[in-house]
Amino acid sequence: MGKTNQDSNKTEELTAPPKLVKRREHRKSTFMLGRTIGEKREKLETANERQMARKKDKKKQALRVIATIFGAVVLIIILIAIFKGLTNSNNGQNIPEEGTNIDYEPTIEIIDVADSSNSHITARMRRYIGRAEKDFKDLGYKPIKAVIPTNSIREVDFYLEDVPGFIKLTIDRDSAISVEDANRMLRYLSENAIDTFEYIDVRIDGKAFWK
C-alpha cells in the first residue's frame, strides 16, 4: 500500500501542470529598474545642459563687458580727436602763425602813444597793421591811421574814413576775421540808425561790442 501511494504521488507530480512564475512582478521590477536608469540619465543630461547654459551666459556677459569697454574707448578717442581738431582750428583763427598770411607793408600812419618816435613798434605789429589795412580796403573802407594805445603791445586801433569811431583789434586774432567782424558790426549800427559811437571792439572771438 505504501509503495502504491508513493507511486501515485509521483505520478501526480509528473502529470501535474507546471507552476506559473509571477512574471508580472518580475516585469514590474524590471520596468521600474529601467525607469530609474532613464531618470538618472535625464537628471544628468539636465545638469549638463544647465552647466553649459551657465557657461554660455558667462561668455555672453564677458563679451558684453568687452564690447562696452571697447565702445567707450572708441568714443573717448573720437571725442579727443574732435576736441583737438576744434582746438587747432581755434588756435589757427586766433593766433596766426608766421608766414601763413601774405605780409603787406603798411602805408597808413602808425602812432605809438607810449613812444612818439615809434621806435618800439615790433615787426609783428607792423605786419599785422599792413594785413589789416589790406583787409579793410578789400571791404571798401579807407583806413586813415593805426594807433597803438598806452600800455598795450597787442592792441591796435584803426581809424577809417567816414566812420565816427575807431575799431579795436588785437594781433592775437587773424586780421581778416577781425576786420570781417568789424564790418558786420558797422552794418548792424547803420541798419539801426546809430550814427555816432566811440569805438567798436572785436578783440574777442565770436563777440563784438560798441560804445
C-alpha positions as CSV (number, residue, x, y, z in Angstrom):
1,M,0.0,0.0,0.0
2,G,2.8,2.4,0.9
3,K,4.5,1.9,-2.4
4,T,1.3,2.3,-4.2
5,N,0.7,5.7,-2.6
6,Q,4.2,6.9,-3.3
7,D,3.9,5.8,-6.9
8,S,0.6,7.6,-7.2
9,N,2.1,10.8,-5.8
10,K,5.0,10.7,-8.1
11,T,2.6,10.1,-11.0
12,E,0.6,13.1,-10.0
13,E,3.7,15.3,-9.7
14,L,4.8,14.2,-13.1
15,T,1.4,14.7,-14.7
16,A,0.6,17.9,-12.8
17,P,0.9,21.2,-14.9
18,P,4.0,23.4,-14.2
19,K,3.6,26.2,-11.7
20,L,3.4,29.7,-13.2
21,V,6.1,32.2,-12.2
22,K,4.9,35.6,-11.2
23,R,6.2,37.2,-14.3
24,R,4.0,40.2,-13.7
25,E,6.0,41.1,-10.6
26,H,9.2,40.4,-12.4
27,R,8.2,42.6,-15.3
28,K,7.2,45.3,-12.9
29,S,10.5,45.3,-11.1
30,T,12.4,45.2,-14.4
31,F,10.4,48.1,-15.7
32,M,11.0,50.1,-12.6
33,L,14.7,49.4,-12.8
34,G,14.8,50.6,-16.4
35,R,12.8,53.7,-15.5
36,T,15.2,54.5,-12.7
37,I,18.1,54.4,-15.0
38,G,16.3,56.6,-17.5
39,E,15.5,59.1,-14.8
40,K,19.2,59.2,-13.8
41,R,20.2,59.8,-17.3
42,E,17.7,62.6,-17.7
43,K,18.9,64.2,-14.5
44,L,22.5,64.0,-15.7
45,E,21.6,65.5,-19.1
46,T,19.6,68.3,-17.4
47,A,22.5,69.1,-15.1
48,N,24.9,69.1,-18.1
49,E,22.6,71.4,-20.1
50,R,22.3,73.8,-17.2
51,Q,26.1,73.9,-16.8
52,M,26.5,74.5,-20.5
53,A,23.9,77.2,-20.4
54,R,25.7,78.9,-17.5
55,K,28.9,78.8,-19.3
56,K,27.2,80.4,-22.4
57,D,25.7,83.1,-20.2
58,K,29.1,83.8,-18.7
59,K,30.7,84.1,-22.1
60,K,27.9,86.4,-23.3
61,Q,28.4,88.6,-20.2
62,A,32.1,88.7,-20.8
63,L,31.6,89.6,-24.4
64,R,29.1,92.4,-23.4
65,V,31.6,93.8,-21.0
66,I,34.4,93.7,-23.6
67,A,32.2,95.3,-26.2
68,T,31.1,98.0,-23.7
69,I,34.7,98.8,-22.8
70,F,35.8,98.8,-26.4
71,G,32.9,101.2,-27.4
72,A,33.8,103.5,-24.5
73,V,37.4,103.6,-25.6
74,V,36.5,104.3,-29.2
75,L,34.1,107.1,-28.1
76,I,36.8,108.7,-25.9
77,I,39.3,108.6,-28.8
78,I,36.7,110.2,-31.2
79,L,36.0,112.9,-28.6
80,I,39.7,113.6,-28.1
81,A,40.2,113.9,-31.8
82,I,37.3,116.3,-32.2
83,F,38.5,118.4,-29.2
84,K,42.0,118.5,-30.7
85,G,40.6,119.5,-34.1
86,L,38.5,122.3,-32.6
87,T,41.4,123.5,-30.5
88,N,43.7,123.6,-33.5
89,S,41.1,125.3,-35.5
90,N,40.6,128.0,-32.9
91,N,44.3,128.4,-32.5
92,G,44.6,128.9,-36.2
93,Q,42.0,131.6,-36.1
94,N,43.1,133.4,-33.0
95,I,46.8,133.2,-33.3
96,P,48.0,133.2,-36.8
97,E,51.4,131.5,-37.4
98,E,54.2,133.3,-39.0
99,G,54.2,133.0,-42.8
100,T,50.6,131.8,-43.1
101,N,49.4,135.2,-44.4
102,I,51.0,137.4,-47.1
103,D,52.8,140.3,-45.4
104,Y,51.9,143.8,-46.6
105,E,53.9,146.9,-45.7
106,P,51.5,149.4,-44.0
107,T,51.0,152.7,-45.9
108,I,48.9,154.4,-43.3
109,E,50.3,156.4,-40.4
110,I,51.2,154.4,-37.3
111,I,51.1,156.2,-33.9
112,D,52.6,154.6,-30.8
113,V,51.0,156.7,-27.9
114,A,53.7,155.5,-25.4
115,D,56.6,156.3,-27.8
116,S,56.3,159.3,-30.0
117,S,59.3,158.1,-32.1
118,N,57.6,154.9,-32.9
119,S,60.9,153.1,-32.4
120,H,59.4,150.3,-30.3
121,I,56.9,149.1,-32.8
122,T,57.6,145.4,-33.3
123,A,57.9,143.8,-36.7
124,R,54.9,141.6,-35.9
125,M,52.8,144.6,-35.1
126,R,53.8,146.3,-38.4
127,R,52.9,143.1,-40.4
128,Y,49.6,142.9,-38.7
129,I,48.8,146.5,-39.4
130,G,49.7,146.0,-43.1
131,R,47.4,143.0,-43.4
132,A,44.5,144.7,-41.6
133,E,44.9,147.7,-43.8
134,K,44.6,145.5,-46.8
135,D,41.6,143.7,-45.4
136,F,39.7,146.9,-44.7
137,K,40.4,148.1,-48.2
138,D,39.1,144.8,-49.7
139,L,35.8,145.5,-47.9
140,G,35.6,149.0,-49.3
141,Y,36.9,151.0,-46.3
142,K,39.7,153.6,-46.4
143,P,42.0,153.3,-43.4
144,I,43.5,156.6,-42.2
145,K,45.8,155.6,-39.3
146,A,46.5,152.9,-36.7
147,V,47.1,153.8,-33.1
148,I,48.8,151.6,-30.5
149,P,47.4,152.6,-27.1
150,T,49.5,153.2,-24.0
151,N,50.5,150.1,-22.0
152,S,49.5,147.8,-24.8
153,I,51.7,145.6,-27.1
154,R,48.8,143.6,-28.7
155,E,46.0,146.1,-29.3
156,V,45.9,148.3,-32.3
157,D,43.1,150.9,-33.0
158,F,42.1,151.5,-36.6
159,Y,40.6,154.8,-37.8
160,L,38.6,154.7,-41.0
161,E,37.4,157.5,-43.3
162,D,33.7,158.5,-42.8
163,V,33.5,156.2,-39.7
164,P,32.8,158.2,-36.5
165,G,34.6,155.9,-34.0
166,F,37.7,153.7,-34.2
167,I,38.0,149.9,-34.3
168,K,39.8,147.9,-31.6
169,L,41.8,145.0,-33.0
170,T,44.3,142.6,-31.4
171,I,47.3,140.9,-33.1
172,D,46.3,137.6,-31.4
173,R,43.4,137.2,-33.9
174,D,43.6,136.8,-37.6
175,S,43.2,140.2,-39.2
176,A,40.8,139.1,-41.9
177,I,38.4,137.6,-39.3
178,S,38.6,140.6,-37.0
179,V,38.0,143.0,-39.9
180,E,35.0,140.9,-41.1
181,D,33.6,141.1,-37.5
182,A,34.1,144.9,-37.5
183,N,32.3,145.1,-40.9
184,R,29.3,143.2,-39.5
185,M,29.2,145.5,-36.5
186,L,29.3,148.6,-38.7
187,R,26.5,147.3,-40.8
188,Y,24.4,146.5,-37.7
189,L,24.9,150.0,-36.4
190,S,24.0,151.5,-39.7
191,E,20.9,149.4,-40.1
192,N,19.8,150.5,-36.6
193,A,20.4,154.2,-37.4
194,I,23.3,154.6,-34.9
195,D,25.4,157.3,-36.5
196,T,27.8,158.0,-33.6
197,F,29.9,155.8,-31.4
198,E,33.2,156.0,-29.6
199,Y,34.6,152.6,-30.7
200,I,33.9,149.0,-31.8
201,D,35.7,146.2,-30.0
202,V,36.3,143.0,-31.9
203,R,39.2,141.6,-29.9
204,I,37.3,138.6,-28.6
205,D,36.5,135.7,-30.9
206,G,32.8,135.4,-31.7
207,K,31.8,138.7,-29.9
208,A,31.7,142.3,-30.8
209,F,31.0,145.4,-28.6
210,W,30.4,149.1,-29.3
211,K,30.3,152.1,-27.1
